[in-house]
Amino acid sequence: MSKNNTVFIGKNKSFWDRNRRSGGYLLKKTSARTAVSIIRALLLFGLCFMIIQPLLTRFSMGIMQEKDLYDSTIILLPRNVTLDNYRIVAELTDLKTIGGGWTFHALLNTLWVSVLSSLFQIVSTTLVAYGFARYTFRGKKLWFALVVALIIIPPQTIQSALYMNFANFDVLRIFTLFGVNADGLTFGQRIMSLFDGTGTGLIALLTGQTWNLRSNISAYLIMCITCMGLKDGLYIYMMRQYFQGIPTSLEEAAYVDGCGTMHTFVKIMLPDALPTIASCFLFSFVWQWTDIFYARLFLPSSAISIYSTQMSSMVTRMGRYFSADASKAVVVPNGRQQQLISIAVLICSIPLIILYIFTQRTFVESLAMSGSKE
């Protein structure tokens, strides 16, 4: 029987006694563990401070009276506290009627627009991503390159084309090529009419005029369902990568059991992809909530009140709001403008913070449970 040469130090011994008997190893290990813990705590504290400090600053500015803004002795804690600034911001952003009650029109409109757009985006991008991940078809690499381009190229580059196409919406803009409303146009101009929104399509051919879709949400929903909405290229890429990581044996087993393509997708693939779908939905909702580009392009304030557009035009309305004569605007000091904008940003962030509080646990757990089922 071999002899056990293990030296038992003993937990009841003092730290320095155990360190002496371990040849200094215990002190080195404890010092390294303590140093790592301190560095990690400092990094977490710094990260949390970077996130929370702007919110605290905006909240502090929001409860200050205007004279406190120009007091150099006040850093964070106000000397004169008031909540009237929140009422002013609410009236400037269509959360409250001037002199009336709270309506929350802008936030409620933003909520249903964000949810509806996100649902349309998730449905379309999930189907497209599954097609890229599991099927081979002609031009697949080219189409996926266009998806990557959709991620890289900012939507501002096609702003004019979007405006023209949805202000004069039509389908099958090919009839100009055959001479319909093409008097005086060269062949090159007929070709360009397919892309600049001036070509004659099926709707104009049947009704005599095009449709203007820029004053309602239908234009943006059309973009979402055709995978041209905000960040759709990113969602396609994320879900394609996830579907490629799922073993094909799951689908093969379903096919053997008699499931069709769509039944396999709905019953087998979608449940396994719920973590990624939930991630994409949350990303989509947050970006839709704060979006200003598409909101201004498709949902002008005259048609529907969206909080992001109301917040972006606050400064232009402040002059008349604070003026005793509604026909004349006054100059609002820059400090006062920044104070009210900070309150508006804080109000915009509160629903997203609440959303994160209620979803972060499920979100993190679903990502931790995801993985290969091989």
KEKE-3310 file (N, C-alpha, C; in steps of 0.2 Angstrom, whole numbers, plus 5000, padded with zeros to 4 digits):
npx = (5004:5003:5011:5003:5008:5002:5001:4992:4986:4976:4961:4958:4970:4979:4980:4992:5000:4996:4999:5013:5016:5012:5021:5021:5011:4998:4996:4999:4989:4978:4980:4980:4967:4960:4964:4959:4945:4944:4947:4937:4926:4928:4928:4914:4908:4912:4906:4892:4891:4893:4882:4871:4873:4871:4856:4853:4858:4850:4838:4840:4842:4829:4821:4824:4823:4823:4832:4841:4849:4858:4866:4882:4886:4878:4879:4873:4862:4847:4843:4831:4817:4806:4792:4785:4791:4790:4777:4777:4785:4777:4766:4772:4775:4764:4758:4750:4736:4736:4734:4724:4719:4729:4734:4742:4744:4755:4764:4756:4753:4766:4769:4759:4763:4776:4776:4767:4775:4787:4782:4778:4791:4798:4791:4793:4807:4811:4806:4813:4826:4827:4825:4837:4846:4843:4840:4845:4846:4845:4856:4858:4869:4871:4859:4860:4872:4866:4858:4868:4872:4861:4863:4875:4874:4867:4850:4847:4853:4844:4833:4827:4822:4813:4804:4798:4793:4783:4775:4770:4763:4764:4762:4771:4779:4781:4774:4777:4788:4782:4776:4766:4760:4772:4776:4788:4798:4815:4822:4831:4826:4814:4818:4824:4812:4807:4813:4813:4801:4792:4787:4773:4762:4752:4741:4739:4736:4724:4716:4719:4727:4740:4743:4745:4754:4761:4755:4751:4753:4754:4763:4776:4773:4773:4786:4792:4786:4792:4805:4813:4813:4818:4834:4832:4840:4850:4843:4839:4852:4856:4847:4848:4861:4859:4849:4857:4865:4857:4855:4853:4847:4836:4826:4826:4821:4809:4803:4804:4794:4783:4780:4777:4786:4782:4776:4786:4794:4786:4783:4795:4807:4804:4801:4813:4821:4816:4823:4832:4823:4816:4826:4828:4816:4815:4826:4821:4810:4815:4823:4813:4805:4813:4816:4818:4820:4812:4800:4798:4798:4787:4777:4771:4769:4757:4748:4749:4753:4769:4780:4794:4795:4788:4797:4808:4805:4803:4810:4807:4794:4795:4797:4784:4777:4781:4778:4769:4760:4753:4755:4768:4785:4796:4813:4821:4831:4847:4851:4838:4832:4840:4837:4823:4824:4831:4823:4813:4820:4822:4809:4806:4815:4811:4800:4807:4817:4808:4803:4815:4817:4807:4809:4823:4827:4820:4825:4839:4840:4834:4843:4854:4849:4849:4855:4864:4855:4858)
npy = (4994:5011:5025:5040:5056:5068:5084:5089:5104:5110:5118:5124:5130:5145:5159:5163:5153:5142:5148:5148:5134:5131:5136:5149:5149:5151:5164:5171:5166:5171:5185:5187:5183:5193:5205:5204:5204:5217:5225:5221:5225:5239:5241:5238:5247:5259:5257:5256:5269:5277:5274:5277:5290:5301:5300:5303:5316:5323:5321:5329:5342:5343:5346:5358:5376:5389:5399:5392:5386:5394:5396:5395:5389:5378:5361:5347:5345:5354:5371:5377:5369:5362:5355:5360:5360:5348:5348:5358:5352:5341:5347:5353:5341:5334:5326:5331:5342:5359:5368:5359:5342:5326:5317:5308:5306:5306:5296:5285:5283:5281:5269:5259:5260:5256:5243:5237:5239:5232:5219:5216:5217:5206:5195:5195:5195:5184:5173:5176:5175:5161:5155:5159:5152:5138:5135:5133:5143:5151:5165:5167:5171:5184:5190:5189:5197:5209:5210:5212:5224:5232:5233:5241:5252:5268:5273:5286:5288:5284:5292:5302:5294:5285:5295:5299:5287:5283:5294:5295:5282:5266:5251:5238:5247:5247:5250:5262:5259:5253:5264:5270:5285:5291:5301:5310:5305:5298:5282:5279:5288:5282:5270:5275:5279:5268:5268:5281:5284:5290:5282:5274:5264:5250:5254:5267:5265:5259:5267:5280:5288:5290:5283:5292:5288:5294:5299:5291:5275:5265:5265:5263:5251:5243:5243:5237:5224:5220:5218:5230:5239:5248:5243:5230:5222:5218:5210:5200:5194:5191:5181:5172:5167:5160:5150:5143:5137:5127:5110:5100:5088:5088:5094:5084:5073:5077:5078:5064:5060:5064:5078:5094:5107:5120:5116:5110:5121:5130:5122:5115:5123:5137:5137:5133:5144:5155:5163:5171:5177:5184:5193:5200:5206:5214:5223:5229:5235:5245:5253:5257:5265:5276:5281:5293:5297:5288:5291:5305:5305:5296:5298:5312:5326:5332:5321:5310:5310:5307:5303:5305:5313:5324:5328:5331:5343:5352:5364:5373:5376:5381:5395:5402:5396:5401:5414:5429:5434:5425:5426:5430:5426:5422:5423:5409:5406:5397:5388:5385:5379:5367:5362:5358:5349:5339:5334:5329:5319:5311:5307:5300:5289:5282:5272:5263:5259:5253:5242:5235:5231:5222:5212:5208:5197:5186:5187:5185:5172:5165:5166:5160:5147:5143:5134:5121:5106:5094)
npz = (5000:4995:5002:5008:5005:5007:5015:5028:5032:5040:5045:5057:5061:5063:5051:5047:5051:5043:5031:5032:5033:5020:5012:5009:4999:5001:5005:4993:4985:4991:4991:4978:4974:4982:4976:4963:4966:4971:4960:4951:4958:4958:4944:4941:4949:4943:4930:4933:4939:4928:4920:4929:4933:4923:4923:4937:4936:4927:4933:4945:4939:4934:4945:4949:4952:4940:4943:4950:4941:4936:4947:4953:4964:4966:4963:4962:4971:4972:4978:4978:4976:4964:4956:4945:4932:4926:4923:4913:4903:4900:4894:4883:4876:4873:4882:4891:4891:4888:4902:4906:4909:4911:4898:4891:4877:4868:4873:4873:4860:4855:4861:4855:4842:4842:4847:4837:4826:4829:4831:4817:4811:4818:4814:4800:4798:4805:4797:4785:4789:4793:4780:4774:4782:4781:4768:4751:4737:4721:4719:4732:4740:4735:4739:4753:4754:4752:4763:4773:4768:4771:4785:4786:4778:4781:4784:4780:4768:4758:4759:4751:4741:4748:4752:4740:4735:4744:4746:4733:4731:4723:4715:4705:4695:4681:4670:4663:4656:4645:4638:4644:4651:4646:4638:4629:4636:4637:4634:4645:4655:4657:4663:4675:4681:4687:4700:4706:4710:4701:4691:4681:4689:4694:4702:4699:4686:4686:4694:4691:4699:4711:4728:4744:4756:4767:4779:4788:4797:4789:4779:4785:4791:4780:4776:4787:4786:4774:4777:4777:4787:4803:4807:4802:4795:4804:4813:4805:4802:4815:4819:4808:4811:4823:4819:4811:4820:4826:4826:4812:4813:4821:4813:4803:4810:4813:4800:4796:4805:4798:4798:4789:4780:4785:4797:4804:4806:4814:4825:4829:4827:4830:4844:4850:4846:4853:4863:4855:4847:4857:4861:4849:4848:4859:4857:4845:4849:4858:4850:4841:4850:4853:4840:4828:4815:4805:4811:4809:4795:4791:4800:4803:4814:4813:4809:4818:4835:4841:4854:4852:4841:4846:4857:4850:4844:4854:4857:4847:4850:4863:4863:4860:4869:4882:4880:4883:4873:4861:4848:4846:4848:4862:4867:4874:4887:4885:4895:4902:4891:4890:4902:4902:4891:4896:4906:4897:4891:4902:4905:4894:4895:4906:4904:4897:4906:4916:4908:4906:4919:4922:4912:4911:4919:4914:4901:4902:4908:4898:4888:4894:4895:4882:4867:4859:4854:4851)
capx = (5000:5008:5011:5000:5012:4999:5002:4986:4987:4971:4957:4958:4976:4979:4981:5000:5003:4994:5003:5020:5016:5011:5027:5019:5007:4991:4996:4999:4983:4973:4981:4978:4959:4957:4965:4954:4939:4944:4947:4931:4921:4929:4925:4907:4905:4913:4901:4886:4891:4892:4875:4866:4875:4867:4849:4853:4859:4844:4832:4842:4840:4822:4817:4827:4820:4827:4837:4846:4853:4864:4870:4888:4887:4874:4881:4868:4857:4845:4842:4824:4814:4799:4789:4782:4795:4787:4770:4778:4787:4771:4762:4776:4776:4757:4756:4745:4733:4738:4728:4719:4721:4734:4731:4748:4743:4761:4767:4752:4754:4772:4768:4756:4767:4782:4774:4765:4781:4791:4779:4779:4798:4800:4788:4796:4814:4812:4805:4819:4833:4826:4826:4844:4850:4842:4838:4849:4843:4849:4857:4858:4875:4870:4854:4863:4876:4861:4856:4873:4872:4856:4866:4880:4872:4862:4844:4847:4855:4838:4828:4823:4818:4808:4799:4795:4789:4777:4771:4766:4764:4761:4765:4772:4780:4784:4770:4780:4793:4779:4774:4760:4762:4779:4777:4793:4804:4819:4822:4834:4822:4809:4821:4824:4806:4806:4816:4813:4794:4788:4784:4766:4761:4746:4736:4738:4733:4717:4712:4721:4731:4744:4741:4750:4755:4765:4752:4748:4758:4754:4770:4781:4772:4775:4793:4793:4784:4796:4812:4816:4812:4824:4838:4830:4846:4854:4839:4840:4859:4857:4843:4851:4867:4856:4846:4863:4868:4853:4857:4848:4844:4829:4821:4826:4817:4802:4801:4802:4787:4777:4779:4779:4791:4780:4774:4792:4797:4782:4783:4802:4812:4803:4802:4820:4824:4813:4828:4835:4817:4815:4831:4827:4810:4817:4830:4817:4805:4819:4825:4807:4803:4817:4817:4816:4821:4806:4794:4797:4797:4781:4772:4772:4765:4750:4745:4749:4758:4774:4784:4801:4795:4786:4803:4813:4803:4801:4813:4804:4788:4796:4796:4777:4774:4782:4776:4762:4757:4754:4757:4775:4789:4801:4820:4821:4838:4849:4850:4832:4830:4843:4834:4817:4825:4834:4817:4809:4824:4821:4803:4807:4819:4807:4797:4812:4820:4803:4803:4821:4817:4803:4811:4830:4828:4818:4830:4846:4839:4833:4850:4858:4847:4849:4861:4863:4850:4861)
capy = (5000:5017:5030:5046:5061:5074:5087:5092:5110:5111:5124:5127:5134:5152:5160:5164:5146:5139:5151:5145:5127:5130:5139:5156:5149:5153:5171:5173:5165:5175:5191:5188:5183:5199:5210:5203:5206:5224:5227:5219:5229:5246:5242:5238:5253:5264:5256:5258:5276:5280:5273:5280:5297:5305:5300:5307:5323:5325:5322:5335:5348:5343:5349:5365:5382:5392:5403:5388:5384:5399:5397:5391:5385:5372:5356:5342:5346:5360:5375:5378:5363:5363:5350:5363:5359:5342:5350:5362:5347:5337:5351:5354:5335:5331:5322:5335:5348:5366:5370:5354:5336:5322:5312:5304:5304:5304:5290:5279:5282:5278:5262:5255:5260:5252:5236:5234:5238:5227:5212:5215:5216:5200:5190:5195:5194:5177:5169:5177:5172:5154:5154:5160:5147:5131:5133:5135:5145:5155:5172:5167:5175:5191:5193:5190:5203:5215:5211:5215:5231:5235:5235:5245:5259:5272:5274:5293:5289:5283:5296:5305:5288:5283:5300:5299:5281:5283:5300:5293:5275:5262:5244:5236:5253:5245:5252:5268:5256:5252:5270:5273:5292:5291:5305:5314:5302:5294:5275:5279:5291:5277:5265:5278:5280:5262:5269:5287:5285:5293:5278:5272:5257:5246:5258:5273:5263:5257:5273:5286:5292:5286:5284:5296:5284:5297:5302:5285:5270:5259:5265:5260:5243:5240:5243:5232:5217:5218:5218:5236:5243:5250:5238:5223:5218:5216:5205:5194:5192:5187:5175:5167:5164:5156:5144:5139:5133:5122:5104:5098:5081:5090:5094:5078:5069:5080:5076:5057:5059:5067:5085:5097:5112:5125:5113:5109:5128:5132:5117:5113:5128:5143:5136:5133:5151:5160:5167:5176:5181:5189:5198:5205:5210:5220:5228:5232:5240:5251:5257:5261:5270:5282:5283:5300:5297:5286:5294:5311:5303:5293:5300:5319:5327:5333:5315:5307:5312:5302:5306:5307:5319:5330:5330:5334:5350:5356:5370:5378:5378:5385:5403:5404:5393:5406:5421:5431:5435:5418:5427:5432:5421:5425:5420:5405:5405:5390:5384:5383:5374:5361:5359:5355:5344:5334:5331:5325:5313:5306:5304:5295:5283:5278:5266:5258:5256:5248:5236:5231:5228:5216:5207:5206:5190:5181:5188:5182:5165:5162:5166:5155:5140:5141:5130:5115:5101:5088)
capz = (5000:4994:5007:5006:5007:5007:5021:5030:5035:5045:5045:5063:5062:5061:5044:5046:5052:5037:5026:5033:5031:5013:5009:5006:4993:5004:5005:4986:4982:4995:4989:4971:4974:4984:4971:4958:4968:4972:4953:4948:4961:4955:4937:4941:4952:4938:4925:4936:4940:4921:4918:4933:4935:4919:4926:4943:4934:4924:4939:4949:4935:4933:4951:4951:4949:4934:4946:4952:4935:4935:4953:4952:4970:4966:4959:4961:4975:4971:4983:4977:4973:4961:4951:4939:4926:4923:4920:4907:4898:4898:4890:4877:4872:4872:4888:4895:4888:4892:4907:4907:4912:4908:4892:4889:4870:4864:4875:4871:4852:4854:4863:4851:4836:4843:4848:4831:4821:4831:4829:4810:4810:4820:4809:4793:4798:4807:4791:4780:4792:4792:4773:4773:4786:4779:4761:4745:4731:4716:4721:4740:4742:4733:4743:4760:4754:4752:4770:4776:4766:4775:4791:4785:4775:4785:4780:4777:4761:4754:4762:4746:4737:4752:4752:4734:4734:4748:4744:4727:4732:4718:4714:4698:4691:4675:4664:4660:4651:4639:4635:4648:4653:4645:4632:4630:4640:4634:4637:4651:4660:4659:4667:4681:4684:4692:4706:4709:4712:4696:4686:4682:4692:4694:4706:4694:4679:4688:4698:4688:4703:4716:4735:4748:4763:4772:4784:4792:4799:4784:4775:4789:4792:4773:4776:4792:4783:4768:4780:4776:4793:4806:4810:4800:4793:4810:4816:4800:4803:4822:4819:4804:4814:4828:4816:4808:4825:4828:4822:4806:4815:4824:4807:4799:4814:4812:4793:4796:4808:4794:4798:4784:4781:4790:4803:4808:4808:4819:4831:4831:4826:4834:4852:4852:4844:4857:4866:4850:4845:4862:4861:4843:4849:4864:4853:4840:4853:4861:4844:4839:4855:4852:4833:4825:4807:4802:4814:4805:4788:4789:4805:4805:4820:4811:4808:4824:4840:4843:4859:4850:4837:4850:4860:4846:4842:4860:4857:4843:4853:4869:4863:4860:4876:4887:4878:4885:4867:4857:4841:4846:4852:4866:4867:4880:4888:4884:4901:4903:4886:4892:4908:4899:4887:4901:4909:4892:4890:4908:4904:4888:4898:4912:4902:4895:4912:4918:4903:4908:4926:4921:4907:4911:4922:4909:4895:4904:4909:4891:4884:4897:4893:4874:4866:4855:4856:4848)
cpx = (5004:5006:5008:5005:5009:4999:4995:4987:4982:4967:4957:4964:4975:4981:4989:5003:5002:4998:5011:5021:5015:5016:5025:5014:5000:4991:4996:4992:4977:4974:4979:4970:4957:4958:4960:4947:4938:4943:4940:4925:4922:4927:4917:4904:4906:4907:4894:4885:4890:4885:4870:4867:4871:4859:4849:4854:4853:4838:4834:4840:4833:4818:4820:4823:4825:4833:4843:4851:4859:4868:4876:4889:4883:4877:4876:4862:4854:4843:4834:4821:4807:4798:4786:4785:4792:4781:4772:4780:4781:4766:4765:4776:4769:4756:4751:4742:4735:4732:4723:4722:4727:4731:4736:4747:4750:4764:4763:4753:4761:4772:4765:4760:4773:4781:4772:4771:4786:4789:4780:4786:4800:4797:4792:4803:4816:4811:4811:4825:4833:4828:4834:4848:4849:4841:4844:4845:4847:4850:4857:4863:4874:4864:4856:4868:4872:4859:4861:4874:4867:4858:4870:4878:4866:4856:4843:4849:4849:4832:4823:4819:4812:4802:4795:4791:4783:4773:4767:4766:4760:4765:4766:4774:4784:4780:4773:4785:4789:4775:4768:4763:4770:4781:4783:4799:4808:4819:4825:4830:4816:4812:4822:4818:4804:4808:4815:4805:4790:4785:4777:4766:4754:4740:4734:4735:4726:4713:4714:4725:4734:4741:4747:4749:4759:4762:4749:4754:4758:4761:4775:4780:4774:4782:4795:4792:4789:4804:4816:4816:4819:4827:4836:4836:4850:4850:4839:4847:4859:4853:4845:4857:4864:4853:4852:4866:4864:4854:4851:4844:4837:4824:4821:4821:4810:4799:4800:4796:4782:4776:4781:4784:4788:4778:4781:4795:4793:4783:4790:4807:4811:4803:4809:4824:4821:4818:4830:4829:4816:4820:4830:4821:4811:4821:4826:4812:4809:4821:4819:4805:4807:4818:4814:4816:4814:4800:4793:4795:4790:4775:4773:4767:4758:4745:4744:4755:4762:4778:4791:4800:4793:4793:4808:4811:4801:4804:4810:4797:4789:4795:4789:4774:4775:4781:4769:4757:4758:4756:4765:4779:4794:4808:4820:4829:4841:4849:4843:4830:4833:4840:4827:4818:4828:4828:4813:4813:4823:4814:4803:4811:4815:4804:4802:4816:4815:4803:4809:4820:4812:4805:4818:4831:4826:4823:4836:4845:4838:4839:4854:4856:4847:4855:4859:4859:4852:4862)
cpy = (5006:5021:5037:5052:5068:5077:5091:5098:5111:5118:5128:5131:5141:5153:5160:5157:5142:5141:5148:5138:5126:5133:5145:5155:5152:5161:5174:5172:5169:5182:5192:5188:5190:5205:5210:5205:5213:5227:5226:5224:5237:5246:5242:5244:5259:5263:5258:5266:5280:5279:5277:5288:5302:5305:5304:5315:5326:5326:5328:5341:5348:5346:5355:5370:5385:5396:5398:5385:5388:5400:5392:5387:5379:5367:5351:5343:5353:5364:5376:5373:5364:5357:5353:5362:5353:5343:5354:5357:5343:5341:5353:5347:5331:5326:5325:5341:5354:5368:5365:5348:5332:5317:5307:5302:5302:5298:5284:5278:5279:5271:5257:5254:5256:5245:5233:5234:5233:5220:5211:5213:5208:5194:5189:5193:5187:5172:5170:5174:5164:5151:5154:5154:5140:5130:5136:5137:5150:5162:5173:5172:5183:5194:5194:5196:5210:5216:5214:5223:5235:5237:5241:5252:5262:5273:5281:5293:5287:5287:5299:5300:5286:5288:5300:5293:5281:5289:5299:5285:5271:5256:5243:5243:5251:5247:5258:5265:5255:5257:5273:5279:5293:5296:5310:5312:5298:5287:5275:5283:5286:5272:5268:5279:5274:5263:5275:5289:5289:5289:5276:5265:5255:5251:5264:5271:5261:5263:5279:5291:5287:5287:5288:5292:5288:5299:5297:5280:5265:5259:5262:5253:5240:5238:5237:5225:5215:5218:5224:5241:5245:5244:5231:5219:5215:5210:5199:5190:5188:5181:5169:5163:5159:5149:5140:5134:5127:5116:5102:5092:5083:5090:5088:5073:5071:5078:5068:5056:5062:5074:5089:5103:5117:5122:5112:5116:5130:5128:5116:5119:5134:5142:5136:5140:5156:5165:5173:5180:5186:5195:5203:5209:5216:5225:5232:5237:5246:5255:5261:5266:5276:5284:5290:5300:5295:5289:5301:5310:5301:5295:5307:5320:5329:5327:5311:5309:5307:5306:5309:5313:5325:5332:5333:5341:5354:5363:5375:5380:5382:5392:5405:5401:5398:5413:5423:5432:5429:5420:5429:5427:5425:5421:5416:5404:5398:5385:5381:5378:5367:5358:5355:5349:5338:5330:5327:5319:5308:5303:5298:5288:5279:5272:5261:5255:5251:5242:5232:5227:5222:5211:5205:5199:5185:5181:5184:5175:5162:5161:5160:5148:5138:5138:5124:5109:5094:5082)
cpz = (5000:5000:5005:5009:5007:5014:5023:5034:5041:5045:5051:5065:5060:5053:5042:5047:5046:5031:5026:5031:5024:5009:5006:5000:4995:5003:4998:4983:4985:4992:4982:4970:4977:4979:4965:4960:4969:4965:4950:4951:4959:4948:4937:4944:4947:4932:4927:4937:4933:4919:4922:4934:4930:4921:4932:4941:4931:4929:4943:4945:4934:4939:4953:4948:4944:4937:4948:4947:4934:4941:4953:4959:4971:4961:4957:4965:4974:4978:4984:4973:4970:4956:4945:4932:4922:4920:4913:4901:4896:4893:4883:4873:4872:4876:4892:4891:4892:4896:4909:4910:4908:4903:4890:4881:4867:4866:4873:4864:4851:4856:4858:4844:4836:4844:4841:4826:4823:4830:4821:4808:4812:4816:4803:4793:4801:4801:4786:4783:4792:4785:4772:4776:4784:4772:4756:4739:4727:4719:4729:4742:4741:4738:4751:4760:4755:4760:4774:4774:4770:4782:4791:4783:4779:4781:4777:4770:4756:4756:4756:4742:4741:4752:4746:4733:4738:4748:4738:4727:4726:4718:4706:4694:4685:4669:4660:4654:4644:4636:4639:4652:4652:4639:4634:4634:4636:4638:4644:4657:4662:4664:4674:4685:4688:4699:4709:4711:4707:4690:4687:4684:4691:4697:4701:4688:4680:4690:4695:4693:4708:4723:4739:4755:4768:4778:4789:4793:4794:4780:4779:4790:4785:4773:4781:4789:4777:4770:4778:4782:4797:4809:4808:4798:4799:4813:4811:4801:4810:4822:4814:4807:4819:4824:4813:4813:4828:4823:4817:4808:4818:4818:4803:4803:4813:4805:4793:4800:4804:4794:4791:4785:4786:4797:4807:4810:4814:4826:4834:4832:4831:4841:4854:4850:4848:4860:4861:4848:4850:4862:4855:4845:4854:4861:4848:4844:4856:4856:4841:4843:4854:4845:4831:4818:4804:4805:4810:4798:4786:4794:4807:4811:4819:4810:4814:4829:4843:4848:4856:4845:4841:4854:4856:4843:4848:4859:4853:4846:4860:4869:4863:4867:4881:4886:4880:4879:4862:4850:4840:4851:4856:4865:4874:4881:4887:4890:4903:4897:4888:4898:4906:4895:4891:4904:4904:4891:4896:4907:4899:4891:4903:4909:4900:4901:4915:4914:4905:4914:4926:4916:4908:4914:4917:4903:4897:4905:4902:4887:4887:4896:4886:4873:4861:4858:4854:4853)
residu = (MET:SER:LYS:ASN:ASN:THR:VAL:PHE:ILE:GLY:LYS:ASN:LYS:SER:PHE:TRP:ASP:ARG:ASN:ARG:ARG:SER:GLY:GLY:TYR:LEU:LEU:LYS:LYS:THR:SER:ALA:ARG:THR:ALA:VAL:SER:ILE:ILE:ARG:ALA:LEU:LEU:LEU:PHE:GLY:LEU:CYS:PHE:MET:ILE:ILE:GLN:PRO:LEU:LEU:THR:ARG:PHE:SER:MET:GLY:ILE:MET:GLN:GLU:LYS:ASP:LEU:TYR:ASP:SER:THR:ILE:ILE:LEU:LEU:PRO:ARG:ASN:VAL:THR:LEU:ASP:ASN:TYR:ARG:ILE:VAL:ALA:GLU:LEU:THR:ASP:LEU:LYS:THR:ILE:GLY:GLY:GLY:TRP:THR:PHE:HIS:ALA:LEU:LEU:ASN:THR:LEU:TRP:VAL:SER:VAL:LEU:SER:SER:LEU:PHE:GLN:ILE:VAL:SER:THR:THR:LEU:VAL:ALA:TYR:GLY:PHE:ALA:ARG:TYR:THR:PHE:ARG:GLY:LYS:LYS:LEU:TRP:PHE:ALA:LEU:VAL:VAL:ALA:LEU:ILE:ILE:ILE:PRO:PRO:GLN:THR:ILE:GLN:SER:ALA:LEU:TYR:MET:ASN:PHE:ALA:ASN:PHE:ASP:VAL:LEU:ARG:ILE:PHE:THR:LEU:PHE:GLY:VAL:ASN:ALA:ASP:GLY:LEU:THR:PHE:GLY:GLN:ARG:ILE:MET:SER:LEU:PHE:ASP:GLY:THR:GLY:THR:GLY:LEU:ILE:ALA:LEU:LEU:THR:GLY:GLN:THR:TRP:ASN:LEU:ARG:SER:ASN:ILE:SER:ALA:TYR:LEU:ILE:MET:CYS:ILE:THR:CYS:MET:GLY:LEU:LYS:ASP:GLY:LEU:TYR:ILE:TYR:MET:MET:ARG:GLN:TYR:PHE:GLN:GLY:ILE:PRO:THR:SER:LEU:GLU:GLU:ALA:ALA:TYR:VAL:ASP:GLY:CYS:GLY:THR:MET:HIS:THR:PHE:VAL:LYS:ILE:MET:LEU:PRO:ASP:ALA:LEU:PRO:THR:ILE:ALA:SER:CYS:PHE:LEU:PHE:SER:PHE:VAL:TRP:GLN:TRP:THR:ASP:ILE:PHE:TYR:ALA:ARG:LEU:PHE:LEU:PRO:SER:SER:ALA:ILE:SER:ILE:TYR:SER:THR:GLN:MET:SER:SER:MET:VAL:THR:ARG:MET:GLY:ARG:TYR:PHE:SER:ALA:ASP:ALA:SER:LYS:ALA:VAL:VAL:VAL:PRO:ASN:GLY:ARG:GLN:GLN:GLN:LEU:ILE:SER:ILE:ALA:VAL:LEU:ILE:CYS:SER:ILE:PRO:LEU:ILE:ILE:LEU:TYR:ILE:PHE:THR:GLN:ARG:THR:PHE:VAL:GLU:SER:LEU:ALA:MET:SER:GLY:SER:LYS:GLU)
# end
